[in-house]
Amino acid sequence: MVIVYPFCLLLLLLFGPGLAAIAIYYSLAASWQLVLLGVCILYGISPLVIGWIGLILIQRFGCQNEIGVGISYKCPDNPQMGELVTGMIFIGAWGGIITIPSGLLGCIGLIISIIHRSI
């Protein structure tokens, strides 16, 4: 179980550059490279969107931060909702540390590949 977590983090970190490498190695058409560029952009911003939706749910259900616990929210009407929004905020904060640089590197590689292909 301990070996799985570093492998998953490495996989998440290399996802964007891997898509760029696939596009360059197989000399994909510009339309496919644009599709992969869109995937890299969505991959990079997905944790931020998840965290943003969590913040909207916190406001909607009137959840409050538990004092002294860190990032933990408690919803008075629905206890399961507190665990859900806590997880969403956690993924938004820590998931972005891995996916944003990976998506950015993949986007840079794909843009360079698209420009190189059009020349």
PyMOL commands that set and color helices and strands:
alter all, ss='L'
color gray80, all
select helices_A, chain A and resi 4-13+15-25+30-61+79-118
alter helices_A, ss='H'
color red, helices_A
select strands_A, chain A and resi 64-65+73-74
alter strands_A, ss='S'
color yellow, strands_A
deselect
rebuild
show_as cartoon
